[in-house]
Amino acid sequence: MPSPFSASLMFTCVFAALLVLGLLVRFWLASRQIRHVARHRSEVPAAFVQNITLAAHQKAADYTLAKTQFGLLELAWGTAALLGWTLLGGLDVLNQALLGWLGGGMPQQLALLLAFALISGVLDLPLTLYQTFVLEQRFGFNKMSFALWLADLAKSSVLGAVIGLPLAALIIWLMGAAGQLWWLWAWIVWTGFNLLLLLIYPTFIAPFFNKFQPLEDEVLKARVTALMQRCGFSVQGFFVMDGSKRSAHANAYFTGLGASKRVVFFDTLLAKLAPGEVDAVLAHELGHFKHKHVLKRMLSLFAMSLLGFALLGWLSCQAWFFTGLGVRPNLMGLPLAGVNAPTDALALLLFALAMPVASFFVSPLFAQVSRKHEFQADAYAVAHTSGTDLARALLKLYEDNASTLTPDPVYVRFYYSHPAASERLTRMSTHFG
């Protein structure tokens, strides 16, 4: 059995090694993407010459380069914040200060979670503002005023507190009151909360941020209704969302669960696509439901969260987990700041900070599964609408969203949840006609 000090030191070394390795991999992938996109910027790929202008291709390349370079800045900033919270003792200092002010107990633990969220949000503000009002603005995508941005921030903060704090209080209470299997009860609560959120989001939460109007185009409504009937699907309704007040990016999605399911079209999407192309995009989304991708992803999420709660249940009892990440815990009768205080909120925060460092290395597996699902949804759309319409829709969306046509293949394999444009269109033309 290693001593508590050696176990703590070992865990610190493992955490630091994974962090450094992850940074090196991320920088290597970003450098590959930057070089590959820049190298192919001057010429439209042969497969797209008839549909994409050189100016649009170069805009997509420049946008991709700017986003990737900005991603490196975000990575450096996020890593500095992570080290500040953990190995440099920031979380421990915050916890000690709140203990001295509030003493131990639920109020202090909730205050710790709230203070962490507020400080993290403030630290992220410069990058968020730059991304919205400089990067997205430069390429013509941002349509949001500063007043609207502030309103969104206020709404999301209030909703986060109203929804998140009671959930956090319940989980923290379970950690202290439900015995060794608290993590199982906490997982049940977490799963139920996510299912409830799927039910109430479309009608109670989303309208806080956007206006949803019933689809008024009778011709398009008849087309999509016929498509839904042909494919054996039913939804609560078809709605148009005013996405254009925030961004020029276009999208469409299903939302809700059970009887609350609805189809939402961005107004920007309807402005850019012909009715047949909208049909094809909707059929692609139906393909995800037909192949039970949504259910599979939901079950995978719940299974992964169960493993995560079980791991947290074990780690929260290990002193080296806390000390190895720069926090002095109140375990085994050792007083923290002179107060006999629980460490449940600390465990939650440390777990949330440390897990992404390790899970980064398995993320390509999930991206690969997601790309496979996209191919299957494309096949379903081609079988039930028009492959030509789907190809045209994809080309318009790639062009209007300034998605590069020449991403680095390794970068795609590691990060992309959707196949690259050339792969999707080649697969459609080869296998689906």
Secondary structure, DSSP 8 states (H G I E B T S, - for coil): ---HHHHHHHHHHHHHHHHHHHHHHHHHHHHHHHHHHHHTTTS--GGGTTTS-HHHHHHHHHHHHHHHHHHHHHHHHHHHHHHHHTTT-HHHHHHHHHHHHH-SSHHHHHHHHHHHHHHHHHHHHHHHHHIIIIIHHHTT-B---HHHHHHHHHHHHHHHHHHHHHHHHHHHHHHHHSGGGHHHHHHHHHHHHHHHHHHHIIIIIGGGT--EEE---HHHHHHHHHHHHHHT---S-EEEE-GGGTBS---EEEE-SGGG-EEEEEHHHHHHS-HHHHHHHHHHHHHHHHTTHHHHHHHHHHHHHHHHHHHHHHHTT-HHHHHTTT-----TT--BTTB----HHHHHHHHHHHHHHHHGGGHHHHHHHHHHHHHHHHHHHHHHS-HHHHHHHHHHHHHHTT--S---HHHHHHH-SS--HHHHHHHHHHH--
